[in-house]
Amino acid sequence: MARFEDDFTNIDTKLSNPTYVPNKLFDVLYTLISSSLGWLKDSIFLFTTLAMLLKSILFIGLINNENATSYSYIKAFYSFSSSPPLAVYVCFSIIILSFAFLFKGRTRFWFLVSCNALYSILLVTDLMYYRGYTSFISPYLLSQTSNLDNLYSSVISMLRQIDFLFISDLLVLLGIGLKFKKFYVKAQRNIYTLLILLILSVSYIYYQHVQLDLKGNGDGMLFRVAWSPNQTMSNLSPLGYHSYDIYNYLKDSKAPKLTPEENQEIQNWFVQNQEKKTPVNEYHGLYKGQNLLVIQVESLEAFVINQKINGQEITPNLNKLLANSLYFSNFYEQVYNGTSSDADLMTNTSVYPVRTGATFFRFPNNTYNSLPKILKEDGYSTLAIHPDKGSYWNWMPALTSIGFEKTMDETRFNTDEKIGLGISDGSYFKQIVPVIEQQKQPFYNFMVTLTSHSPFDLPEQYRSLILSDDLNKTKLGGYFQSIRYTDEQIGAFLESLNKKGVLDNTVVVIYGDHTGVHKYYNDEVKEVQPQESWWLDDSKRIPLIIYHKGMNGREIATTGGQIDTMPTIAYLMGVNEDRYKNTVFGRNLLNTTKDFAVLSNRQYMGEADNSMQQENQIKGLDIADLALRKNYFKEAGYK
């Protein structure tokens, strides 16, 4: 025992001797432990780790708050995974900061200060970009550096006073480092600490990945693609987010180019699935040269059209439009992981979304032969309008790439009233009327609504349907109220346009982006009592209504889906089929002999001439995935 105490007492003396070689297990273990815990004595390392954590929390609280200009403590944590991931934040920081132990003396001090400074620059740059474009900087921006010309004043204008908090600690550290020349000179290189910190940090992040992503424990996500980059940023930390973003960028950029065999396979699919030409009918070019207004309605299902609850029409304004509309009553949702953004994609390009992740997130810069591009060639001005942030589903850069000349997100509106996820449909539509009134004609405007988004919790003052208390408290009752509210706002919007004469020469297309109450709460719908059979319709159908003031209404029962929207509209607008027949996965529902739709789960709806045709149409999902992953349309020469 005395010998052990003597060894322990003198161990530091032994280890300080450069010629001493440990010859006992105890000495080796002590060396490892004491070396690995050296970071606990490193005040600047600990300070830098804490500073980066606090800056991360400040950053998250800004981006999740109004216009990213003021901090909200609550919103700094609202979109975290199932457990607060502050340990994940610290681990991502330590992975970088641990390399400080490769250096000794003041070199280590300046390495830590440099890491802190670069991190501050990253966060402030993200904030500035976010305030202008409601998205974060990405390696994809490297291809857009020409946009920086003459933008110095605009860039600087994105700074806010609160941003200086990100550099306040650096001023103190720089002062210390420059004034006290001998500060930190005794810091020693320590490889043990570097290795142990790296192993612990990487292991913890991997553990969280296994728990949240692979095993699916809890409701949170770590590396899963989220519906909003804000949520991914909150889960991973800014460092984790950008690391993951760079990883995905490199993975996609290093993907093999389109091979001649793949190119031929895609071309063959288009050729094999073109319908035999049939004589043009009365719908061809019916509205050539007229304005086009497309309204994508959040969560609008077909089962509420022409339906009543307690004697009250759920969609009285849409029902009224049917007298002057082509109403496609067997029209199916085909969205996949990108949900609403997939609807944006298919409506404007007639291309199925990718089979993994969201197309707008994975391939925001892809090239397409799209409806806005074709109409622009015919002299149309094109505008895409969303009442949410441009980063929501990454729609703004994606729709710009698809071909819209201009885009408007919530930053272009007066946010005088918010319901749910964003600007209320009532405020939104009122503010769009003067935009359309002043717009150059002919125009193609693509609009998206938001208020009828789940969880269908409409404020009481806007619930105009008289429902029983029991039904009104359910998700189904909330859905009825939300759809009725949006229907009322659409009616008021179209009436305003009609009074200004806009509807005299405008085609209005209205459809649902995907199903709503059945998509998310079908189990609850089945339990609502007393029950009515019509509200159990979970057929995946959404309405497609093509309205014109002078049209004679007609219901078209042909089975179709969202990828058929573009060629159908193009036919009405007089676009020659040769301009898009080799790029669309859909067909013209106004002049077709086929009756089918392929859902995202590969379910075939409708009738097939034979099993080979059915298999070939289902294969279209994989052909579209290949075309998107390899940017086929760009390779094919489209711009």
N, C-alpha and C positions, 0 to 999 in steps of 0.2 A: 504493500500500500504506500509506504514511504517512497519507494522507488518510482511508483506511478505519479505521485504528487511532484516528485523532483523532475520527472520528465515533463510534466505539464507546465511546471513553473518555468522551466528553461527552454520550452519549445520555441518561443518567439526569438530567443537569443540564437538558438540553433538555426532557425530558418533565415535569420538575417545574415547568417554567414554564407557568402556566395559559394564557398567550397563544400558546404555541407550537403550530403546526399541522403535523403530519408531512407532508412533501412528497417523501419517498423511500419506495420499497417496503420498504427495510430498516427504516426507522423504524416503518412500519405493522406489519410482522411482529414486530418486537421488542416493540411495544406489546401485541400480542395474546398473545404467548408469556409475557412477564413478568407480564401481568395474570392470565392463566389459571392461572399457577403460584403465584398469591398464596396459595392455600389451604395450600401446603406450609409457609408461614411462620406459619400461623394455628394456634397451639398448642391453643386451646380447641376449634376445629373438629376437629382430628385426635384430640384426647382424647375428644370426644363420639362420634366415629365408632367409635373403638376400644372405648369403654365399651358402646355399643349392640351391637357385635358380640359382646363377651364375655357380655353379658346374654342375648343370643339363644342362645348355646351353652349357657349355664347353664339356660335355660328348656327347651331341647330335651332336655337330659340329665335334667331332672326329669320332664317329661311322659311320657318313654319308659321311666321307671323305676317301680318298685313304688309305687303310691299317690301319686306325684308329691311325695314328701316328702324324698327323698334323691337326691343327684346321682350319675349314672353317666357317666363319660367315654366309655366304649365305646358306651353307648346314646344318647349325644348325637349319634352319627354313623351309627348302624346303618341308618337308613331313608332316607339321602340318595339322590339320584339317582346316576347312574353315575360322576360325578366330584364330589368334595366341593364344594358350592355356596356356599362362604364368600364368593366374589366376588359372588354373587347377593345374599347377605345385606347386604354392604357397599353394593352399588348401590341397593337399596331404601332403605337409611338415607340415602345421599347425596342421593337424589331429594328427600327432605324437608329435610335439613340444608343443601342448597345454597342455599335461599332465605334463609339467614342473610346472604348477601352482598348482599342488597337493603338491609341496614341497616348503619349505621356506629356507631362508638363502643360504649358499654355496652349499647345496644339490641341489638346483635348478640350480645353475651355473654348477655344474659337470654333472647334467642330460643333460643340453643343449650341453655341450662339448661332452659328450658321444654319443648323437644322431648325432651330426655333424661328429664325428670320425667314427662311424659305417656306416654312409652314404658314407663317403669318401672311406672306405674299400670296400663297395658294388660296387661303381663305378669303382674303380681301378681293383677289381676282375673281374667285367664284361668286362672291357677293355682287360685284360690279356687273358681271355677265348675267347673273340671275335677275338683277333689277331691270336689265334691258331686254332679256330674252327668256326669262323664267325657265332657265335651264343652267346647267353647270358646264364649265369648260371641259373639253374632251379632245383626245387625239384626232378625232375627225375634223376639228377646227383647223388643223394644219393645212388642209386643202382649201381653206377659205381666208388665208392671210391677206389676200388682195382687198378684202372688205375693210381692212384697217386703214386704208388710204384716207387721209384728211378727217380722221375720226378722233383726233386727240382731244378736242374739247368735249365731244360727246362721251368719250370714255371717262374723262375726269369728272364729268357731271354726275356720274354714277356713284361717286364717293359720298359718304355721309359721315357726320361727326362721330358717330358711334364706332366707325371703323378704326379710329385711332386707338381704341382699346386693345386692338390686336398687336400694336407695336409698343405700347407703353412700357412693358417689362424689358423690351430690348434696349430702350434708352438707358435704363438703369444698369443693365449688364454691360453695355458698351462703355458707360462711364466708369464702371468698376475696372473693366479690363484695360482701359487706356490709362487710368490714373495710377493704378497699383501694378507696377511692372512685375513684381515678384509674386503676385497672386496666382496661386494654382501651380507653381513651378514644381512642387513635390509630387504631383500626381504621377503614378506609375502605370505602365502598360500592364494589362491583366487579361490574358486570353481566357482563363477559366471563367471569369465573370461574363465575358462576351458569349461564350458557348452556352453557359447555363441560362442566361437571360433569353437567348434566342430559342433554345429548346423549350423552355417553359412557356414563352409567349406563343410560339407556333403551335405547341401542343394544345394550349387552351383554346385557341381559335379553331383548330381542327376539331376539338371536342365539341365546341358549340355548333360547328357545322354539322357534325354527325347527329347531335341531339335535335337541332332545329330543322335541318334540311333533309337529311337522309332518313332519320327515324320519325321525323315529324312530331316530336314531342312538344306540346304547347301549341299556341296559335301563331307564334312568331316565325320569322324567317331571317336567315343570315345572308346566304349567298343566292337565294332564289330571286329571280327577276320580279320586282314588285310593280304594282300598277303606277307608282309614282316614284321618280328618282329621289324625292324628299324622304320617302320611307326607307329606301335602300341606303341613303346617306345617313339617316338616323340610326339604322341598325348596325351599319358597318363602321361608322365614324368617317370623317372626310378622307383620312388617309386610306382606310379600307375601301371606301367607295372608288377612289381614283385608282387604286391598285387593281381592283376588280375590273374597272373600266378599261384600263390599259391591257390587262390580260385578255379581255374579250376582243379588244381592238386588234391585238397581235394575232389572236387565234383566227379571227375572221380575215385579217389581211394576208395571213399565210395560207389560207385555204387554197387548195389547188384551183387553178384557172379552169374555166369551162373547156372540157376536152371536145375534140371533133365528134366523138361518139355521143356525148351528152347533148351537144348542140343539135345533132341530127335527130336524137330521140325527142327533143322538145319540138322541133319543126314537124316531125312526123305526127306527133300528137295533134297539133293544130290542124294539119291537113286532114287527118283521119276523122276528126270530130266536127268538121264544117258540114253544115247541112246543105243538101242540094238546093240550088237556087230555085226559088218559087217566084211567081209574078208579084210585083209590088202591089200593095193594096192601098186603101184610102188613107192609111196612117202615114205613109211614107212622105216625109217632108211637109207634113201638115202644118208644122209651126216653124218652118225654116226662117231664120233671121230674127225670131222673137227672143225675148229675154227668157232666161231659165233660172228658177229659184228652187233649190232643193233644201228641204227641211228634214233633218234627221232627228226624230223625236225619241228622247230617252225612254227606254223600257216599254215602248208602245206595243202591245200584243193585239192580235187580230180578234180575240174573243170579246173585246169590249165594243167593237164597232157595231153600230145598229142594235146595241143591247141596252136594256133598262134594268134599273135596280129600284125596287119600290115605286115603279111607275115613272122613274126619272131617267132620261137618257144620260149615259155616262159620257158620251162624246157627241153632243148635239151639233157642234160646228163641223166636225169631220163628217158626220152623217149628212149634213146639209150639202156639203161639197160633192157628195157622190152623185147628185143629180146632174152634175157637169164634169164627171170624172170617169177615167178608166180605172176601175177598182179590181186589183188582182187579189182575189180572195184565197188563193192557195200558194202564197208566197212565204218562203221559209227563211229563218235566220241561218247563217252559215259561219258566224264568227267563231273564233277559236280562242287561244290564250290572250289575244289582244282585245277581246270583247269589243267595246265601242270603237276603238281605233281600227279594228279589223273591218268594221262597217264602213268607216271613212275610206279605207283602202279599196274594198270591193266595189263600192258605189262609183268610185272615180276611175278605177283601172280595170275592173272585171278580172281580177287575179285573186285566187285563194291566198289566205295568209300562210306564213310558214308553220311547220308542224311542231316546232319547239320554240317557246318564248313568244314575244310579241314582235311582229314585223317592224313596227315603227321604232322600237328600241334597238333591235338588232341591225336593221338595215335602213336607217333614216335617210341615207343619201342615194338610195337606189334610183335607177332610171326607169321610166315607164312610158308607154304610149297611152296617154290618159285622156279623159274627157275634157279637162280644162286646157290641155295642150292643143287638142284638135279644135276646140271652139275658139281658142286664141288665134289659131291660124286663120279662122274665118272672121276675125275682126272683133271678137268678144273681149271685154274686160272681165277678169276673173278674180274672185275674192272668196276666201274661206274665213268663216266667223265662228268662234267658240266663246262661250261665256265663262270659260275657265282659263287657267294658266296655260301658256304655251308648252310647258313641260308635262302637262297632264297627258299621259300616254305618249309623250314626245311628239304630239301632233303637229306643232308648228314647223319644225324643220322637215318633218316627213311630208306634210302637205305642200310645203314650198318645193320640195324635190319632186313631188308628183306633178307640179306644174302651175300652181296658183301664183298669180303675179303678186297679190297682196294677201296678208292675213291680219286678222284682228282677234286678240285675246282679251282677257278681262282688264288688262292694263289700259285698254283703249276706251273703257266704259266708265261711267260714273257708278261706283258701287254703292248706290244709295239704299239698296235693299238686297240682302242675302237670304237665301233659303237653302238649307242643306249644304251642298258642295260649292255653291257659288252664287252669282247674280240671279235673282229671281227671274223667271220667264217673263213676268209682267214688265219689269224694268228693262230687261234685255230687248224685248220686241219693240217697246216704245222708242228706245234709243237707236234701233236699226232703221226705223222708217225714214228719218232724214238722211241717213247714209245712202239708202237706195234711191231716194228722191233726187239726190245730187249726183248720182253715179252716171258715168258714161254708158250709153246704150249702143248696141245690145250688150247685156251682161250675163254672166253665169255666176251666181252667188250660191255658195254651199254653206248651210247653217246647221248648227247643232244646239239642241236644247238641253237643259240640265235638271230642272226642278223636280221632275218625276223620277229621279234616281232613287234607288233603295237607300235607306230603309222605309221610304214612303211616309215620312213623319211630317206631314204638311201642317203649318201653324193653324190653329183653330179658326182664326178669322177668315181663312181662305177655303175652309171646308164647306162647300156650297151644297153638297148632296145631303139629304136628310136620311140618315141611317140609324138603325138601332144602336144603342150604346155598346152592346156586345160586339156587333159587327164593326163599328167605327174604331174600336180599340185593337182590332186585328190587323195584320199586315195586308190582308185582302181589302179590308175597309179603307186602310190608308192608301192602298194602291188606287182604288176607285176614286178617292178624293184627289189624289195627286194628278191622275190622268184627266179628271174633269177640270182641274185648275189649268193645266197646260192647254187643254182643248179650248178653254175660254180665252186664253191669251193668244192662241193661234187665230181664233175667230176675230178678235179685236185687231190683231195685226193685219190680217188680210183685208178687213173692212177699211182700215186706214189707207192701205195701198190702193184699194178700189176707189176711194174718194179722190185720191190724187191722180187717178187714171192709169196707174202703173199696171193693173191687172188686165187692162184692155189688150195688151200685147205681151203677156207673160205666162209661161207655163210653170205651174207650181207642182213640185213632186214632194210628197210626204210619205214617210215610212218610219218604221221602228228600227232602232239600231240593233236591238235584240229583244228577246222576251224579258219580262220583268218579274212579276210576283211568282210565276211558276218556275222561273230560272233559279231563284234564290230561296223561296219559301213554299215550295210545292207541298211539303209535308204538312205545313200549318194550314194551307188552303183546304186540304182534305179533311181537316178536323173541324172546320168552321161549321157551326150549327145555328139555326136550321140550314140545310144545304140545298143548293140549287145546281142542277146538273151542268148548266152551261159554263159555270165558272171553274169546272174541273178540267176544262180543255187545255191539256198540256201538249199540244200537237207541234210546238215550236214554230207556229205560224205568226208572222207579223204582217201588218197591212202595207200594201203599196198602192198609193193613190196618186194618179196623175191628173191634175185639174187644169181646166182652162175655161174661162168665163163663157165662151160660146159653144162649148162641147156638149154633145148629147151623151148622157151618162150610160155606162155599160159595165157590167161585171164580167171579168174575164177569169174563167176557172182554170186556165192552164197552169199546171204546176211549175213553179220556178223558184229562184232564190236570189240572194243579194248580188251574186256575180252577174245576173242577167239585167241588172238595172242600167248599166252603161250602154250596152248595145240597143236596149229598148228605147232609151231616151234619144240616143243618136239617130235612130230610125225616124222618130218624130221630128227631130231637128234637121232632117234632110242630109245627114252625113253619109257619104258613100261608104258602103260596107268594106270596100277594098282598103280603106284607110285604117282599119282596125281588125280585120278578120284573122290575121295571123298573130294577134297579141291578146285576144280576149278568151277567157275560159267559159264565159257565159254565152247566151244566145238571145236573140231578139224575140221577146215573148209576144210581139204583135204580128209576127209572121213566121211561125214555127210549126213543124209537124211533130215535134218531140214534146213529151210530157213528163218531166222529172226534175228533181233537185237532189244534189248530194250534200248531206249534212256534214259538219266537221268531224263527227264520230264515224264517218264512212257509211252512214245509213243512207240507203237509196230510197227516195220518196217518189212515187209516181209509177209510170209504166215504162218498161224497156222492151225493145223489139226482140232482143235475145240476150242471153247471159253475157256474151262477149261485149255487147254495147254497154251493159251495166258495169262490167269490170273495167272497161276502158274509161268510162266517165268517172268512176271512183279513183282510178289511177291519176286522174287530173289533179287530185290533191297533192300527190307526190311530185308530179311534173311541175306544178306551180312552186312547190317548196324548192326544187332544184333550180328553177329559173330565178327565184329570189336570192337564194344563197350564192349563186354564181353571177348575179346581175346580168342575166341573159339579154334583157332588152337593150342594155348599153352595148353589149357585145354584138347585138344584131344591128347596131347603127342608129338607134333612136337617141335623141338628145333631150 
